[in-house]
Amino acid sequence: MSWTIGVYNVTARKNAYSIFFEGDKSYMLSVFACPIPYINLNLKF
């Protein structure tokens, strides 16, 4: 058994791939715009 603790997007950078265009307008979708912590548990059996 092992635990993993971490943070996604620890520097809170904006993702360039979250910009999309519809006609002549552009929209920015911010999925991970802030740091998100996570905890993971791995079990071996």
HTML snippet that shows the backbone in 3Dmol.js (N, CA, C, O; Angstrom):
<script src="https://3Dmol.org/build/3Dmol-min.js"></script>
<div id="view" style="width:600px;height:400px;position:relative"></div>
<script>
const pdb = `
ATOM      1  N   MET A   1       0.855  -1.175   0.000  1.00  0.00           N
ATOM      2  CA  MET A   1       0.000   0.000   0.000  1.00  0.00           C
ATOM      3  C   MET A   1       0.897   1.234   0.000  1.00  0.00           C
ATOM      4  O   MET A   1       1.906   1.280   0.705  1.00  0.00           O
ATOM      5  N   SER A   2       0.522   2.228  -0.795  1.00  0.00           N
ATOM      6  CA  SER A   2       1.269   3.486  -0.816  1.00  0.00           C
ATOM      7  C   SER A   2       0.323   4.649  -1.068  1.00  0.00           C
ATOM      8  O   SER A   2      -0.696   4.516  -1.746  1.00  0.00           O
ATOM      9  N   TRP A   3       0.684   5.781  -0.506  1.00  0.00           N
ATOM     10  CA  TRP A   3      -0.087   7.015  -0.672  1.00  0.00           C
ATOM     11  C   TRP A   3       0.704   7.979  -1.549  1.00  0.00           C
ATOM     12  O   TRP A   3       1.931   8.031  -1.475  1.00  0.00           O
ATOM     13  N   THR A   4       0.000   8.735  -2.374  1.00  0.00           N
ATOM     14  CA  THR A   4       0.602   9.790  -3.174  1.00  0.00           C
ATOM     15  C   THR A   4      -0.198  11.067  -2.946  1.00  0.00           C
ATOM     16  O   THR A   4      -1.426  11.071  -3.032  1.00  0.00           O
ATOM     17  N   ILE A   5       0.508  12.134  -2.659  1.00  0.00           N
ATOM     18  CA  ILE A   5      -0.129  13.436  -2.462  1.00  0.00           C
ATOM     19  C   ILE A   5       0.531  14.419  -3.416  1.00  0.00           C
ATOM     20  O   ILE A   5       1.757  14.451  -3.526  1.00  0.00           O
ATOM     21  N   GLY A   6      -0.273  15.222  -4.106  1.00  0.00           N
ATOM     22  CA  GLY A   6       0.288  16.166  -5.055  1.00  0.00           C
ATOM     23  C   GLY A   6      -0.672  17.294  -5.362  1.00  0.00           C
ATOM     24  O   GLY A   6      -1.761  17.387  -4.795  1.00  0.00           O
ATOM     25  N   VAL A   7      -0.238  18.155  -6.282  1.00  0.00           N
ATOM     26  CA  VAL A   7      -1.039  19.312  -6.682  1.00  0.00           C
ATOM     27  C   VAL A   7      -0.950  19.461  -8.197  1.00  0.00           C
ATOM     28  O   VAL A   7       0.143  19.542  -8.758  1.00  0.00           O
ATOM     29  N   TYR A   8      -2.107  19.497  -8.855  1.00  0.00           N
ATOM     30  CA  TYR A   8      -2.167  19.815 -10.276  1.00  0.00           C
ATOM     31  C   TYR A   8      -2.079  21.319 -10.444  1.00  0.00           C
ATOM     32  O   TYR A   8      -2.673  22.070  -9.670  1.00  0.00           O
ATOM     33  N   ASN A   9      -1.345  21.761 -11.446  1.00  0.00           N
ATOM     34  CA  ASN A   9      -1.211  23.171 -11.797  1.00  0.00           C
ATOM     35  C   ASN A   9      -0.773  23.999 -10.585  1.00  0.00           C
ATOM     36  O   ASN A   9      -1.425  24.976 -10.217  1.00  0.00           O
ATOM     37  N   VAL A  10       0.323  23.597  -9.986  1.00  0.00           N
ATOM     38  CA  VAL A  10       0.802  24.248  -8.766  1.00  0.00           C
ATOM     39  C   VAL A  10       1.175  25.718  -8.999  1.00  0.00           C
ATOM     40  O   VAL A  10       1.123  26.511  -8.059  1.00  0.00           O
ATOM     41  N   THR A  11       1.543  26.096 -10.213  1.00  0.00           N
ATOM     42  CA  THR A  11       1.899  27.494 -10.495  1.00  0.00           C
ATOM     43  C   THR A  11       0.717  28.320 -10.975  1.00  0.00           C
ATOM     44  O   THR A  11       0.874  29.509 -11.251  1.00  0.00           O
ATOM     45  N   ALA A  12      -0.470  27.716 -11.082  1.00  0.00           N
ATOM     46  CA  ALA A  12      -1.711  28.387 -11.501  1.00  0.00           C
ATOM     47  C   ALA A  12      -1.579  29.062 -12.861  1.00  0.00           C
ATOM     48  O   ALA A  12      -2.100  30.159 -13.063  1.00  0.00           O
ATOM     49  N   ARG A  13      -0.890  28.418 -13.787  1.00  0.00           N
ATOM     50  CA  ARG A  13      -0.746  28.979 -15.132  1.00  0.00           C
ATOM     51  C   ARG A  13      -1.981  28.673 -15.960  1.00  0.00           C
ATOM     52  O   ARG A  13      -2.624  27.640 -15.771  1.00  0.00           O
ATOM     53  N   LYS A  14      -2.309  29.563 -16.871  1.00  0.00           N
ATOM     54  CA  LYS A  14      -3.450  29.367 -17.757  1.00  0.00           C
ATOM     55  C   LYS A  14      -3.047  28.477 -18.919  1.00  0.00           C
ATOM     56  O   LYS A  14      -1.927  28.582 -19.420  1.00  0.00           O
ATOM     57  N   ASN A  15      -3.928  27.618 -19.347  1.00  0.00           N
ATOM     58  CA  ASN A  15      -3.673  26.672 -20.409  1.00  0.00           C
ATOM     59  C   ASN A  15      -4.046  27.290 -21.758  1.00  0.00           C
ATOM     60  O   ASN A  15      -5.190  27.697 -21.965  1.00  0.00           O
ATOM     61  N   ALA A  16      -3.093  27.355 -22.656  1.00  0.00           N
ATOM     62  CA  ALA A  16      -3.357  27.947 -23.982  1.00  0.00           C
ATOM     63  C   ALA A  16      -4.312  27.104 -24.810  1.00  0.00           C
ATOM     64  O   ALA A  16      -4.974  27.635 -25.702  1.00  0.00           O
ATOM     65  N   TYR A  17      -4.404  25.813 -24.542  1.00  0.00           N
ATOM     66  CA  TYR A  17      -5.286  24.936 -25.296  1.00  0.00           C
ATOM     67  C   TYR A  17      -6.746  25.099 -24.906  1.00  0.00           C
ATOM     68  O   TYR A  17      -7.616  24.489 -25.527  1.00  0.00           O
ATOM     69  N   SER A  18      -7.031  25.898 -23.903  1.00  0.00           N
ATOM     70  CA  SER A  18      -8.409  26.071 -23.487  1.00  0.00           C
ATOM     71  C   SER A  18      -9.082  27.250 -24.194  1.00  0.00           C
ATOM     72  O   SER A  18     -10.178  27.656 -23.806  1.00  0.00           O
ATOM     73  N   ILE A  19      -8.444  27.798 -25.216  1.00  0.00           N
ATOM     74  CA  ILE A  19      -9.039  28.869 -26.013  1.00  0.00           C
ATOM     75  C   ILE A  19      -9.675  28.250 -27.252  1.00  0.00           C
ATOM     76  O   ILE A  19      -9.025  27.502 -27.981  1.00  0.00           O
ATOM     77  N   PHE A  20     -10.945  28.562 -27.488  1.00  0.00           N
ATOM     78  CA  PHE A  20     -11.591  28.040 -28.689  1.00  0.00           C
ATOM     79  C   PHE A  20     -12.315  29.167 -29.406  1.00  0.00           C
ATOM     80  O   PHE A  20     -12.661  30.184 -28.804  1.00  0.00           O
ATOM     81  N   PHE A  21     -12.534  28.977 -30.683  1.00  0.00           N
ATOM     82  CA  PHE A  21     -13.118  30.002 -31.540  1.00  0.00           C
ATOM     83  C   PHE A  21     -14.450  29.524 -32.080  1.00  0.00           C
ATOM     84  O   PHE A  21     -14.615  28.362 -32.451  1.00  0.00           O
ATOM     85  N   GLU A  22     -15.399  30.451 -32.117  1.00  0.00           N
ATOM     86  CA  GLU A  22     -16.712  30.173 -32.688  1.00  0.00           C
ATOM     87  C   GLU A  22     -17.055  31.356 -33.578  1.00  0.00           C
ATOM     88  O   GLU A  22     -17.432  32.425 -33.099  1.00  0.00           O
ATOM     89  N   GLY A  23     -16.916  31.144 -34.885  1.00  0.00           N
ATOM     90  CA  GLY A  23     -17.109  32.250 -35.826  1.00  0.00           C
ATOM     91  C   GLY A  23     -15.952  33.215 -35.690  1.00  0.00           C
ATOM     92  O   GLY A  23     -14.793  32.808 -35.772  1.00  0.00           O
ATOM     93  N   ASP A  24     -16.246  34.494 -35.481  1.00  0.00           N
ATOM     94  CA  ASP A  24     -15.184  35.482 -35.312  1.00  0.00           C
ATOM     95  C   ASP A  24     -14.931  35.826 -33.843  1.00  0.00           C
ATOM     96  O   ASP A  24     -14.159  36.740 -33.549  1.00  0.00           O
ATOM     97  N   LYS A  25     -15.563  35.116 -32.929  1.00  0.00           N
ATOM     98  CA  LYS A  25     -15.368  35.345 -31.496  1.00  0.00           C
ATOM     99  C   LYS A  25     -14.498  34.239 -30.904  1.00  0.00           C
ATOM    100  O   LYS A  25     -14.539  33.091 -31.345  1.00  0.00           O
ATOM    101  N   SER A  26     -13.718  34.607 -29.906  1.00  0.00           N
ATOM    102  CA  SER A  26     -12.911  33.610 -29.213  1.00  0.00           C
ATOM    103  C   SER A  26     -13.357  33.530 -27.752  1.00  0.00           C
ATOM    104  O   SER A  26     -13.720  34.536 -27.143  1.00  0.00           O
ATOM    105  N   TYR A  27     -13.324  32.331 -27.213  1.00  0.00           N
ATOM    106  CA  TYR A  27     -13.712  32.079 -25.827  1.00  0.00           C
ATOM    107  C   TYR A  27     -12.580  31.346 -25.129  1.00  0.00           C
ATOM    108  O   TYR A  27     -11.893  30.524 -25.737  1.00  0.00           O
ATOM    109  N   MET A  28     -12.387  31.643 -23.856  1.00  0.00           N
ATOM    110  CA  MET A  28     -11.359  30.956 -23.095  1.00  0.00           C
ATOM    111  C   MET A  28     -12.029  30.114 -22.021  1.00  0.00           C
ATOM    112  O   MET A  28     -12.759  30.629 -21.174  1.00  0.00           O
ATOM    113  N   LEU A  29     -11.772  28.818 -22.067  1.00  0.00           N
ATOM    114  CA  LEU A  29     -12.305  27.890 -21.091  1.00  0.00           C
ATOM    115  C   LEU A  29     -11.186  27.534 -20.121  1.00  0.00           C
ATOM    116  O   LEU A  29     -10.165  26.979 -20.528  1.00  0.00           O
ATOM    117  N   SER A  30     -11.366  27.839 -18.886  1.00  0.00           N
ATOM    118  CA  SER A  30     -10.358  27.642 -17.868  1.00  0.00           C
ATOM    119  C   SER A  30     -10.701  26.406 -17.044  1.00  0.00           C
ATOM    120  O   SER A  30     -11.542  26.472 -16.146  1.00  0.00           O
ATOM    121  N   VAL A  31     -10.062  25.289 -17.340  1.00  0.00           N
ATOM    122  CA  VAL A  31     -10.361  24.036 -16.654  1.00  0.00           C
ATOM    123  C   VAL A  31      -9.577  23.938 -15.346  1.00  0.00           C
ATOM    124  O   VAL A  31     -10.151  23.684 -14.287  1.00  0.00           O
ATOM    125  N   PHE A  32      -8.272  24.139 -15.428  1.00  0.00           N
ATOM    126  CA  PHE A  32      -7.417  24.096 -14.245  1.00  0.00           C
ATOM    127  C   PHE A  32      -6.762  25.464 -14.062  1.00  0.00           C
ATOM    128  O   PHE A  32      -5.548  25.592 -14.221  1.00  0.00           O
ATOM    129  N   ALA A  33      -7.540  26.469 -13.737  1.00  0.00           N
ATOM    130  CA  ALA A  33      -7.011  27.817 -13.583  1.00  0.00           C
ATOM    131  C   ALA A  33      -6.443  28.059 -12.195  1.00  0.00           C
ATOM    132  O   ALA A  33      -5.802  29.083 -11.960  1.00  0.00           O
ATOM    133  N   CYS A  34      -6.669  27.132 -11.275  1.00  0.00           N
ATOM    134  CA  CYS A  34      -6.137  27.290  -9.923  1.00  0.00           C
ATOM    135  C   CYS A  34      -5.515  25.957  -9.488  1.00  0.00           C
ATOM    136  O   CYS A  34      -5.842  24.914 -10.055  1.00  0.00           O
ATOM    137  N   PRO A  35      -4.639  25.977  -8.504  1.00  0.00           N
ATOM    138  CA  PRO A  35      -4.054  24.722  -8.021  1.00  0.00           C
ATOM    139  C   PRO A  35      -5.122  23.789  -7.443  1.00  0.00           C
ATOM    140  O   PRO A  35      -6.006  24.227  -6.706  1.00  0.00           O
ATOM    141  N   ILE A  36      -5.031  22.499  -7.785  1.00  0.00           N
ATOM    142  CA  ILE A  36      -5.997  21.506  -7.313  1.00  0.00           C
ATOM    143  C   ILE A  36      -5.221  20.374  -6.629  1.00  0.00           C
ATOM    144  O   ILE A  36      -4.470  19.661  -7.295  1.00  0.00           O
ATOM    145  N   PRO A  37      -5.387  20.196  -5.323  1.00  0.00           N
ATOM    146  CA  PRO A  37      -4.685  19.119  -4.632  1.00  0.00           C
ATOM    147  C   PRO A  37      -5.354  17.765  -4.884  1.00  0.00           C
ATOM    148  O   PRO A  37      -6.552  17.697  -5.163  1.00  0.00           O
ATOM    149  N   TYR A  38      -4.566  16.691  -4.783  1.00  0.00           N
ATOM    150  CA  TYR A  38      -5.123  15.346  -4.925  1.00  0.00           C
ATOM    151  C   TYR A  38      -4.407  14.385  -3.979  1.00  0.00           C
ATOM    152  O   TYR A  38      -3.267  14.610  -3.573  1.00  0.00           O
ATOM    153  N   ILE A  39      -5.114  13.308  -3.642  1.00  0.00           N
ATOM    154  CA  ILE A  39      -4.583  12.228  -2.828  1.00  0.00           C
ATOM    155  C   ILE A  39      -4.905  10.926  -3.553  1.00  0.00           C
ATOM    156  O   ILE A  39      -6.030  10.721  -4.010  1.00  0.00           O
ATOM    157  N   ASN A  40      -3.908  10.049  -3.655  1.00  0.00           N
ATOM    158  CA  ASN A  40      -4.075   8.792  -4.365  1.00  0.00           C
ATOM    159  C   ASN A  40      -3.631   7.643  -3.451  1.00  0.00           C
ATOM    160  O   ASN A  40      -2.586   7.729  -2.807  1.00  0.00           O
ATOM    161  N   LEU A  41      -4.415   6.582  -3.398  1.00  0.00           N
ATOM    162  CA  LEU A  41      -4.080   5.394  -2.625  1.00  0.00           C
ATOM    163  C   LEU A  41      -3.887   4.223  -3.568  1.00  0.00           C
ATOM    164  O   LEU A  41      -4.802   3.880  -4.316  1.00  0.00           O
ATOM    165  N   ASN A  42      -2.706   3.595  -3.548  1.00  0.00           N
ATOM    166  CA  ASN A  42      -2.390   2.433  -4.388  1.00  0.00           C
ATOM    167  C   ASN A  42      -2.369   1.191  -3.517  1.00  0.00           C
ATOM    168  O   ASN A  42      -1.673   1.148  -2.502  1.00  0.00           O
ATOM    169  N   LEU A  43      -3.127   0.185  -3.909  1.00  0.00           N
ATOM    170  CA  LEU A  43      -3.188  -1.086  -3.182  1.00  0.00           C
ATOM    171  C   LEU A  43      -2.626  -2.193  -4.063  1.00  0.00           C
ATOM    172  O   LEU A  43      -2.979  -2.289  -5.239  1.00  0.00           O
ATOM    173  N   LYS A  44      -1.760  -3.025  -3.509  1.00  0.00           N
ATOM    174  CA  LYS A  44      -1.236  -4.190  -4.213  1.00  0.00           C
ATOM    175  C   LYS A  44      -1.758  -5.441  -3.520  1.00  0.00           C
ATOM    176  O   LYS A  44      -1.657  -5.580  -2.301  1.00  0.00           O
ATOM    177  N   PHE A  45      -2.311  -6.337  -4.304  1.00  0.00           N
ATOM    178  CA  PHE A  45      -2.771  -7.607  -3.733  1.00  0.00           C
ATOM    179  C   PHE A  45      -2.662  -8.698  -4.753  1.00  0.00           C
ATOM    180  O   PHE A  45      -3.001  -9.846  -4.467  1.00  0.00           O
TER     181      PHE A  45
END
`;
const viewer = $3Dmol.createViewer("view");
viewer.addModel(pdb, "pdb");
viewer.setStyle({}, {cartoon: {color: "spectrum"}});
viewer.zoomTo();
viewer.render();
</script>
